[in-house]
Amino acid sequence: MMANLVASLIAAEAITTTEAKAKAVRPIAEKIITKAKKGGLHNHRQVVAFLRDREMAARLFDEIAPRYTDRAGGYTR
């Protein structure tokens, strides 16, 4: 369920969910975005393994992660 919520967050860049689920997903999404920021084959494979969706992983690495190169964290604020 968490992987699906993170994939939806990447796809739409915003989701509507309960507060409890949002609080549970936030640290997971932060870690996934940090892995995408670092780049590399190993991090790419870890993200694909978690999301189980190559298109979402590619979008994360190509479009979303470069936005946060200067930010140290708090991507889902």
Biopython code that builds the backbone (N, CA, C, O; Angstrom):
import numpy as np
from Bio.PDB.StructureBuilder import StructureBuilder

atoms = [
    (1, "MET", "N", (0.820, -1.182, 0.000)),
    (1, "MET", "CA", (0.000, 0.000, 0.000)),
    (1, "MET", "C", (0.868, 1.251, 0.000)),
    (1, "MET", "O", (0.564, 2.227, -0.685)),
    (2, "MET", "N", (1.955, 1.216, 0.776)),
    (2, "MET", "CA", (2.824, 2.386, 0.849)),
    (2, "MET", "C", (3.511, 2.656, -0.489)),
    (2, "MET", "O", (3.661, 3.808, -0.897)),
    (3, "ALA", "N", (3.925, 1.593, -1.163)),
    (3, "ALA", "CA", (4.559, 1.763, -2.469)),
    (3, "ALA", "C", (3.575, 2.367, -3.467)),
    (3, "ALA", "O", (3.951, 3.211, -4.280)),
    (4, "ASN", "N", (2.332, 1.940, -3.405)),
    (4, "ASN", "CA", (1.314, 2.499, -4.300)),
    (4, "ASN", "C", (1.057, 3.965, -3.997)),
    (4, "ASN", "O", (0.872, 4.757, -4.921)),
    (5, "LEU", "N", (1.040, 4.343, -2.728)),
    (5, "LEU", "CA", (0.847, 5.745, -2.371)),
    (5, "LEU", "C", (2.020, 6.593, -2.830)),
    (5, "LEU", "O", (1.820, 7.705, -3.319)),
    (6, "VAL", "N", (3.237, 6.093, -2.684)),
    (6, "VAL", "CA", (4.414, 6.831, -3.138)),
    (6, "VAL", "C", (4.393, 6.959, -4.658)),
    (6, "VAL", "O", (4.713, 8.021, -5.190)),
    (7, "ALA", "N", (4.023, 5.895, -5.360)),
    (7, "ALA", "CA", (3.933, 5.950, -6.820)),
    (7, "ALA", "C", (2.868, 6.948, -7.258)),
    (7, "ALA", "O", (3.066, 7.668, -8.237)),
    (8, "SER", "N", (1.749, 7.003, -6.555)),
    (8, "SER", "CA", (0.709, 7.983, -6.869)),
    (8, "SER", "C", (1.193, 9.395, -6.600)),
    (8, "SER", "O", (0.874, 10.320, -7.348)),
    (9, "LEU", "N", (1.958, 9.562, -5.541)),
    (9, "LEU", "CA", (2.517, 10.870, -5.220)),
    (9, "LEU", "C", (3.476, 11.319, -6.313)),
    (9, "LEU", "O", (3.487, 12.495, -6.676)),
    (10, "ILE", "N", (4.268, 10.417, -6.836)),
    (10, "ILE", "CA", (5.200, 10.750, -7.912)),
    (10, "ILE", "C", (4.442, 11.060, -9.199)),
    (10, "ILE", "O", (4.794, 11.993, -9.919)),
    (11, "ALA", "N", (3.418, 10.291, -9.483)),
    (11, "ALA", "CA", (2.661, 10.468, -10.722)),
    (11, "ALA", "C", (1.900, 11.783, -10.740)),
    (11, "ALA", "O", (1.966, 12.526, -11.720)),
    (12, "ALA", "N", (1.182, 12.076, -9.671)),
    (12, "ALA", "CA", (0.325, 13.255, -9.644)),
    (12, "ALA", "C", (0.955, 14.438, -8.929)),
    (12, "ALA", "O", (0.463, 15.562, -9.038)),
    (13, "GLU", "N", (2.037, 14.199, -8.201)),
    (13, "GLU", "CA", (2.750, 15.191, -7.397)),
    (13, "GLU", "C", (1.913, 15.742, -6.246)),
    (13, "GLU", "O", (2.330, 16.683, -5.571)),
    (14, "ALA", "N", (0.751, 15.167, -6.023)),
    (14, "ALA", "CA", (-0.087, 15.489, -4.876)),
    (14, "ALA", "C", (-1.140, 14.392, -4.771)),
    (14, "ALA", "O", (-1.648, 13.906, -5.781)),
    (15, "ILE", "N", (-1.459, 14.009, -3.541)),
    (15, "ILE", "CA", (-2.492, 12.994, -3.341)),
    (15, "ILE", "C", (-3.415, 13.443, -2.227)),
    (15, "ILE", "O", (-3.038, 14.242, -1.370)),
    (16, "THR", "N", (-4.626, 12.919, -2.250)),
    (16, "THR", "CA", (-5.588, 13.154, -1.186)),
    (16, "THR", "C", (-5.763, 11.830, -0.453)),
    (16, "THR", "O", (-6.180, 10.831, -1.038)),
    (17, "THR", "N", (-5.439, 11.841, 0.827)),
    (17, "THR", "CA", (-5.521, 10.631, 1.627)),
    (17, "THR", "C", (-5.779, 11.029, 3.074)),
    (17, "THR", "O", (-5.880, 12.211, 3.400)),
    (18, "THR", "N", (-5.881, 10.032, 3.927)),
    (18, "THR", "CA", (-6.100, 10.324, 5.340)),
    (18, "THR", "C", (-4.815, 10.852, 5.962)),
    (18, "THR", "O", (-3.723, 10.643, 5.435)),
    (19, "GLU", "N", (-4.961, 11.531, 7.080)),
    (19, "GLU", "CA", (-3.802, 12.114, 7.755)),
    (19, "GLU", "C", (-2.845, 11.028, 8.239)),
    (19, "GLU", "O", (-1.627, 11.199, 8.174)),
    (20, "ALA", "N", (-3.382, 9.927, 8.716)),
    (20, "ALA", "CA", (-2.539, 8.838, 9.215)),
    (20, "ALA", "C", (-1.694, 8.233, 8.091)),
    (20, "ALA", "O", (-0.503, 7.982, 8.272)),
    (21, "LYS", "N", (-2.307, 8.002, 6.944)),
    (21, "LYS", "CA", (-1.556, 7.457, 5.812)),
    (21, "LYS", "C", (-0.523, 8.454, 5.311)),
    (21, "LYS", "O", (0.586, 8.065, 4.946)),
    (22, "ALA", "N", (-0.870, 9.725, 5.289)),
    (22, "ALA", "CA", (0.073, 10.752, 4.839)),
    (22, "ALA", "C", (1.286, 10.813, 5.757)),
    (22, "ALA", "O", (2.417, 10.948, 5.289)),
    (23, "LYS", "N", (1.055, 10.715, 7.059)),
    (23, "LYS", "CA", (2.169, 10.728, 8.008)),
    (23, "LYS", "C", (3.039, 9.484, 7.872)),
    (23, "LYS", "O", (4.246, 9.544, 8.103)),
    (24, "ALA", "N", (2.442, 8.372, 7.504)),
    (24, "ALA", "CA", (3.198, 7.132, 7.335)),
    (24, "ALA", "C", (3.993, 7.131, 6.032)),
    (24, "ALA", "O", (5.082, 6.560, 5.974)),
    (25, "VAL", "N", (3.464, 7.760, 4.995)),
    (25, "VAL", "CA", (4.104, 7.762, 3.687)),
    (25, "VAL", "C", (5.233, 8.786, 3.593)),
    (25, "VAL", "O", (6.183, 8.595, 2.833)),
    (26, "ARG", "N", (5.138, 9.851, 4.348)),
    (26, "ARG", "CA", (6.110, 10.937, 4.222)),
    (26, "ARG", "C", (7.566, 10.489, 4.370)),
    (26, "ARG", "O", (8.367, 10.812, 3.492)),
    (27, "PRO", "N", (7.961, 9.764, 5.427)),
    (27, "PRO", "CA", (9.378, 9.368, 5.522)),
    (27, "PRO", "C", (9.814, 8.424, 4.408)),
    (27, "PRO", "O", (10.972, 8.449, 3.991)),
    (28, "ILE", "N", (8.903, 7.602, 3.929)),
    (28, "ILE", "CA", (9.243, 6.689, 2.841)),
    (28, "ILE", "C", (9.495, 7.481, 1.557)),
    (28, "ILE", "O", (10.471, 7.229, 0.851)),
    (29, "ALA", "N", (8.617, 8.434, 1.257)),
    (29, "ALA", "CA", (8.777, 9.253, 0.056)),
    (29, "ALA", "C", (10.061, 10.077, 0.130)),
    (29, "ALA", "O", (10.752, 10.242, -0.875)),
    (30, "GLU", "N", (10.377, 10.591, 1.309)),
    (30, "GLU", "CA", (11.611, 11.375, 1.484)),
    (30, "GLU", "C", (12.833, 10.523, 1.159)),
    (30, "GLU", "O", (13.747, 10.987, 0.478)),
    (31, "LYS", "N", (12.857, 9.287, 1.636)),
    (31, "LYS", "CA", (13.999, 8.410, 1.396)),
    (31, "LYS", "C", (14.114, 8.044, -0.081)),
    (31, "LYS", "O", (15.219, 7.972, -0.620)),
    (32, "ILE", "N", (12.986, 7.815, -0.733)),
    (32, "ILE", "CA", (12.997, 7.477, -2.154)),
    (32, "ILE", "C", (13.518, 8.662, -2.968)),
    (32, "ILE", "O", (14.314, 8.470, -3.887)),
    (33, "ILE", "N", (13.085, 9.872, -2.649)),
    (33, "ILE", "CA", (13.544, 11.058, -3.372)),
    (33, "ILE", "C", (15.029, 11.292, -3.128)),
    (33, "ILE", "O", (15.745, 11.706, -4.039)),
    (34, "THR", "N", (15.502, 11.033, -1.911)),
    (34, "THR", "CA", (16.925, 11.176, -1.613)),
    (34, "THR", "C", (17.748, 10.194, -2.438)),
    (34, "THR", "O", (18.809, 10.553, -2.949)),
    (35, "LYS", "N", (17.272, 8.965, -2.572)),
    (35, "LYS", "CA", (17.979, 7.983, -3.406)),
    (35, "LYS", "C", (18.018, 8.454, -4.858)),
    (35, "LYS", "O", (19.033, 8.296, -5.536)),
    (36, "ALA", "N", (16.927, 9.026, -5.330)),
    (36, "ALA", "CA", (16.885, 9.524, -6.707)),
    (36, "ALA", "C", (17.831, 10.705, -6.886)),
    (36, "ALA", "O", (18.450, 10.849, -7.941)),
    (37, "LYS", "N", (17.948, 11.545, -5.871)),
    (37, "LYS", "CA", (18.872, 12.678, -5.941)),
    (37, "LYS", "C", (20.313, 12.210, -6.061)),
    (37, "LYS", "O", (21.096, 12.787, -6.817)),
    (38, "LYS", "N", (20.665, 11.170, -5.321)),
    (38, "LYS", "CA", (22.034, 10.657, -5.348)),
    (38, "LYS", "C", (22.355, 10.015, -6.688)),
    (38, "LYS", "O", (23.494, 10.074, -7.150)),
    (39, "GLY", "N", (21.358, 9.402, -7.314)),
    (39, "GLY", "CA", (21.554, 8.768, -8.611)),
    (39, "GLY", "C", (22.339, 7.475, -8.492)),
    (39, "GLY", "O", (22.508, 6.939, -7.396)),
    (40, "GLY", "N", (22.811, 6.987, -9.605)),
    (40, "GLY", "CA", (23.580, 5.756, -9.624)),
    (40, "GLY", "C", (22.719, 4.542, -9.894)),
    (40, "GLY", "O", (21.508, 4.549, -9.673)),
    (41, "LEU", "N", (23.365, 3.511, -10.372)),
    (41, "LEU", "CA", (22.658, 2.287, -10.747)),
    (41, "LEU", "C", (22.051, 1.580, -9.542)),
    (41, "LEU", "O", (20.918, 1.104, -9.601)),
    (42, "HIS", "N", (22.806, 1.513, -8.453)),
    (42, "HIS", "CA", (22.308, 0.808, -7.263)),
    (42, "HIS", "C", (21.057, 1.489, -6.705)),
    (42, "HIS", "O", (20.075, 0.817, -6.388)),
    (43, "ASN", "N", (21.088, 2.816, -6.586)),
    (43, "ASN", "CA", (19.918, 3.538, -6.081)),
    (43, "ASN", "C", (18.745, 3.408, -7.039)),
    (43, "ASN", "O", (17.598, 3.305, -6.603)),
    (44, "HIS", "N", (19.016, 3.413, -8.341)),
    (44, "HIS", "CA", (17.938, 3.268, -9.322)),
    (44, "HIS", "C", (17.268, 1.904, -9.176)),
    (44, "HIS", "O", (16.042, 1.801, -9.225)),
    (45, "ARG", "N", (18.069, 0.867, -8.998)),
    (45, "ARG", "CA", (17.503, -0.472, -8.837)),
    (45, "ARG", "C", (16.713, -0.600, -7.537)),
    (45, "ARG", "O", (15.689, -1.282, -7.499)),
    (46, "GLN", "N", (17.182, 0.052, -6.473)),
    (46, "GLN", "CA", (16.440, 0.008, -5.211)),
    (46, "GLN", "C", (15.092, 0.700, -5.341)),
    (46, "GLN", "O", (14.093, 0.212, -4.812)),
    (47, "VAL", "N", (15.051, 1.829, -6.037)),
    (47, "VAL", "CA", (13.794, 2.557, -6.219)),
    (47, "VAL", "C", (12.833, 1.745, -7.079)),
    (47, "VAL", "O", (11.645, 1.661, -6.766)),
    (48, "VAL", "N", (13.329, 1.150, -8.151)),
    (48, "VAL", "CA", (12.470, 0.318, -9.007)),
    (48, "VAL", "C", (11.949, -0.886, -8.226)),
    (48, "VAL", "O", (10.791, -1.272, -8.382)),
    (49, "ALA", "N", (12.787, -1.471, -7.398)),
    (49, "ALA", "CA", (12.354, -2.621, -6.603)),
    (49, "ALA", "C", (11.262, -2.229, -5.618)),
    (49, "ALA", "O", (10.346, -3.012, -5.369)),
    (50, "PHE", "N", (11.345, -1.035, -5.058)),
    (50, "PHE", "CA", (10.331, -0.600, -4.107)),
    (50, "PHE", "C", (9.035, -0.220, -4.818)),
    (50, "PHE", "O", (7.956, -0.661, -4.423)),
    (51, "LEU", "N", (9.138, 0.597, -5.866)),
    (51, "LEU", "CA", (7.944, 1.087, -6.548)),
    (51, "LEU", "C", (7.305, 0.057, -7.467)),
    (51, "LEU", "O", (6.100, 0.109, -7.713)),
    (52, "ARG", "N", (8.105, -0.887, -7.982)),
    (52, "ARG", "CA", (7.641, -1.890, -8.937)),
    (52, "ARG", "C", (7.043, -1.260, -10.192)),
    (52, "ARG", "O", (6.127, -1.813, -10.801)),
    (53, "ASP", "N", (7.573, -0.096, -10.572)),
    (53, "ASP", "CA", (7.083, 0.611, -11.751)),
    (53, "ASP", "C", (8.241, 1.405, -12.348)),
    (53, "ASP", "O", (8.659, 2.423, -11.796)),
    (54, "ARG", "N", (8.750, 0.932, -13.476)),
    (54, "ARG", "CA", (9.912, 1.568, -14.090)),
    (54, "ARG", "C", (9.613, 2.983, -14.584)),
    (54, "ARG", "O", (10.483, 3.851, -14.527)),
    (55, "GLU", "N", (8.400, 3.224, -15.065)),
    (55, "GLU", "CA", (8.055, 4.548, -15.572)),
    (55, "GLU", "C", (8.057, 5.589, -14.452)),
    (55, "GLU", "O", (8.542, 6.706, -14.631)),
    (56, "MET", "N", (7.516, 5.213, -13.308)),
    (56, "MET", "CA", (7.504, 6.143, -12.172)),
    (56, "MET", "C", (8.925, 6.393, -11.662)),
    (56, "MET", "O", (9.264, 7.513, -11.281)),
    (57, "ALA", "N", (9.741, 5.360, -11.655)),
    (57, "ALA", "CA", (11.129, 5.514, -11.234)),
    (57, "ALA", "C", (11.873, 6.428, -12.201)),
    (57, "ALA", "O", (12.650, 7.283, -11.777)),
    (58, "ALA", "N", (11.641, 6.251, -13.489)),
    (58, "ALA", "CA", (12.295, 7.106, -14.481)),
    (58, "ALA", "C", (11.846, 8.551, -14.324)),
    (58, "ALA", "O", (12.660, 9.470, -14.425)),
    (59, "ARG", "N", (10.571, 8.756, -14.082)),
    (59, "ARG", "CA", (10.065, 10.117, -13.883)),
    (59, "ARG", "C", (10.677, 10.738, -12.630)),
    (59, "ARG", "O", (11.019, 11.921, -12.615)),
    (60, "LEU", "N", (10.810, 9.938, -11.594)),
    (60, "LEU", "CA", (11.404, 10.414, -10.351)),
    (60, "LEU", "C", (12.849, 10.842, -10.575)),
    (60, "LEU", "O", (13.252, 11.914, -10.124)),
    (61, "PHE", "N", (13.622, 10.027, -11.260)),
    (61, "PHE", "CA", (15.031, 10.325, -11.486)),
    (61, "PHE", "C", (15.221, 11.471, -12.485)),
    (61, "PHE", "O", (16.129, 12.285, -12.316)),
    (62, "ASP", "N", (14.381, 11.547, -13.520)),
    (62, "ASP", "CA", (14.578, 12.520, -14.591)),
    (62, "ASP", "C", (13.945, 13.880, -14.325)),
    (62, "ASP", "O", (14.521, 14.907, -14.685)),
    (63, "GLU", "N", (12.766, 13.904, -13.698)),
    (63, "GLU", "CA", (12.031, 15.157, -13.546)),
    (63, "GLU", "C", (11.991, 15.687, -12.118)),
    (63, "GLU", "O", (12.212, 16.876, -11.891)),
    (64, "ILE", "N", (11.715, 14.827, -11.171)),
    (64, "ILE", "CA", (11.448, 15.289, -9.806)),
    (64, "ILE", "C", (12.719, 15.504, -9.007)),
    (64, "ILE", "O", (12.869, 16.546, -8.368)),
    (65, "ALA", "N", (13.637, 14.549, -9.025)),
    (65, "ALA", "CA", (14.860, 14.659, -8.220)),
    (65, "ALA", "C", (15.712, 15.880, -8.580)),
    (65, "ALA", "O", (16.250, 16.512, -7.671)),
    (66, "PRO", "N", (15.861, 16.245, -9.858)),
    (66, "PRO", "CA", (16.679, 17.430, -10.163)),
    (66, "PRO", "C", (16.137, 18.730, -9.566)),
    (66, "PRO", "O", (16.894, 19.684, -9.387)),
    (67, "ARG", "N", (14.855, 18.782, -9.260)),
    (67, "ARG", "CA", (14.286, 19.987, -8.642)),
    (67, "ARG", "C", (14.851, 20.237, -7.248)),
    (67, "ARG", "O", (14.924, 21.378, -6.791)),
    (68, "TYR", "N", (15.249, 19.162, -6.581)),
    (68, "TYR", "CA", (15.650, 19.256, -5.181)),
    (68, "TYR", "C", (17.151, 19.130, -4.975)),
    (68, "TYR", "O", (17.580, 18.705, -3.903)),
    (69, "THR", "N", (17.956, 19.482, -5.957)),
    (69, "THR", "CA", (19.409, 19.336, -5.820)),
    (69, "THR", "C", (19.966, 20.228, -4.716)),
    (69, "THR", "O", (20.936, 19.851, -4.057)),
    (70, "ASP", "N", (19.378, 21.395, -4.501)),
    (70, "ASP", "CA", (19.878, 22.324, -3.488)),
    (70, "ASP", "C", (19.227, 22.128, -2.127)),
    (70, "ASP", "O", (19.681, 22.711, -1.142)),
    (71, "ARG", "N", (18.193, 21.335, -2.050)),
    (71, "ARG", "CA", (17.450, 21.147, -0.801)),
    (71, "ARG", "C", (17.960, 19.912, -0.064)),
    (71, "ARG", "O", (18.165, 18.860, -0.671)),
    (72, "ALA", "N", (18.160, 20.043, 1.234)),
    (72, "ALA", "CA", (18.714, 18.947, 2.035)),
    (72, "ALA", "C", (17.659, 17.966, 2.534)),
    (72, "ALA", "O", (18.011, 16.890, 3.019)),
    (73, "GLY", "N", (16.401, 18.300, 2.429)),
    (73, "GLY", "CA", (15.346, 17.419, 2.893)),
    (73, "GLY", "C", (14.027, 18.175, 2.893)),
    (73, "GLY", "O", (13.960, 19.327, 2.465)),
    (74, "GLY", "N", (12.991, 17.525, 3.371)),
    (74, "GLY", "CA", (11.684, 18.180, 3.438)),
    (74, "GLY", "C", (11.048, 18.344, 2.071)),
    (74, "GLY", "O", (10.440, 19.375, 1.783)),
    (75, "TYR", "N", (11.185, 17.338, 1.235)),
    (75, "TYR", "CA", (10.680, 17.429, -0.140)),
    (75, "TYR", "C", (9.163, 17.392, -0.194)),
    (75, "TYR", "O", (8.566, 17.917, -1.134)),
    (76, "THR", "N", (8.535, 16.783, 0.792)),
    (76, "THR", "CA", (7.074, 16.621, 0.746)),
    (76, "THR", "C", (6.342, 17.689, 1.545)),
    (76, "THR", "O", (5.156, 17.537, 1.836)),
    (77, "ARG", "N", (7.010, 18.734, 1.893)),
    (77, "ARG", "CA", (6.338, 19.814, 2.624)),
    (77, "ARG", "C", (5.320, 20.503, 1.780)),
    (77, "ARG", "O", (4.664, 21.436, 2.242)),
]
sb = StructureBuilder()
sb.init_structure("model")
sb.init_model(0)
sb.init_chain("A")
sb.init_seg("    ")
for serial, (resi, resn, name, xyz) in enumerate(atoms, 1):
    if name == "N":
        sb.init_residue(resn, " ", resi, " ")
    sb.init_atom(name, np.array(xyz, "f"), 0.0, 1.0, " ", f" {name:<3s}", serial, name[0])
structure = sb.get_structure()
